[in-house]
Amino acid sequence: MIELDKGRVIFKNKADDFIVEEIGENYVCSISNSLFAFENAKVDLGKLDCDDRRNFLTCDLEKIGLDHFHTFSIVGKKLGKLPHELGYAGTKDKCAWTCQRISIFNPNIRLIKDFSSSGIILKNFRWAKHKIKVGDLEGNRFRVVLRDVDKEAIKILNRVRNTKGFPNFFGMQRFGSLRRDNVRIGKLILQQKFEDAVFAYLVGFGEKESDEVKIAKKKLKSDKNLVEAIKYFPEKLRTEHGVLRYLSSHPKDWIGALKLFDEKSLLMICQSVQSQLFNDILERAIEEGINLNNQKINLIGYNSNFSPGEVGRIEREVLKEHGLEFKSFNTSSLPFLSLKGSSRQAFFEVKDLIVETGEDELFLPSKKIILSFILDSGSYATTLLEQFFILREESTL
């Protein structure tokens, strides 16, 4: 594959440099007019008829600078709801200002009215008959500010405007935005190496985590004493503490320990393996010059079949290299993690692209690039940007 020149830019310097607004069949979730909306935000039920109840209440969830799963944990606790009682169509970035539609099963209206949490707004309430599920959205509208751009980045803007199709790789957030170890843990689960999977989660950490977390996890990796680890693991590592306490009273029940994880988080960990396989297959097919225009590639699952021709050969090679088979995705010990096969477009198009430049008020005398565009569900803004730019994440968050 020919590697084209790329411009160097700072990406996600501030949360409002990366704005994501979810688009559904009959709705667009728009962010507020100003960041001041997050200050002392109060719930306004508007014209919602609280007596004309249905099973689900939907609303727009607007957040800034918060991790998706941490956000839903906060909302769930404040509204008295378990994770499966909250529905959403897609996960949204942490280092971003985002707005998306969610559903709440059998809501407590008093708790809804009293909801307040820093960096989160709930608004635009409507009753609904059904839960919002992953994949229900049509796409997302983005506004991205790239800062401290070099001359090469400015030169390639015409290439950005004129390129029609982009390889539909899964973006990095799919693989764990903090620790980047989703694929490793997911593969261990699919290979039924449950002890290794639990231990990998307990000792894994990201470079941006605190020294306290890093020291604790390095000590456990060295000592391998799960009982002692309870004493020195930071309290904020709630999932790890729950797993450690469980294993202290249920030694070697690794499957039971995995069941303590949030089901949606654990499912995304396993789905990241599907995503990595897709990326590897697509990248190799492009490198070999295979024409994939208007074609789909397998998202491999337990009911998949190999594609015909050269793509099928690549699928066999990639699966073997990862130590997996189709049957690996049928996790009978943890049936909620069994993954069916599907397919995904090899390339995607960008809609309503607008490219602007201006003076960068934060990195004078540099320029900034402002990109506005719409992507269909399942396509990633980061994937688009990485085609042209070397992204340096120097966040102020």
Secondary structure, 3 states (H helix, E strand, C coil): CCCCCCEEEEECCCHHHEEEEEECCCCECCCCCCHHHHCCCCCCCCCCCCCCCCCEEEEEEEEECCCHHHHHHHHHHHHCCCHHHEEECCCCCCCCEEEEEEEEECCCHHHHHCCCECCEEEEEEEEECCCCCCCCCCEEEEEEEEEEECHHHHHCHHHHHHCCEEECCCCHHHHCCCCCCHHHHHHHHHCCCHHHHHHHHHHCCCCCCCHHHHHHHHHHHHHCCHHHHHHHCCCCCHHHHHHHHHHHHCCCCHHHHHCCCCHHHHHHHHHHHHHHHHHHHHHHHHHCCCCCCCCEEEECCCCCCCCCHHHHHHHHHHHHHCCCCHHHHCCCCCHHHCCCCEEEECEEECEEEEEEEEECCCCCCCEEEEEEEEEECCCCHHHHHHCCEEEEECCCC
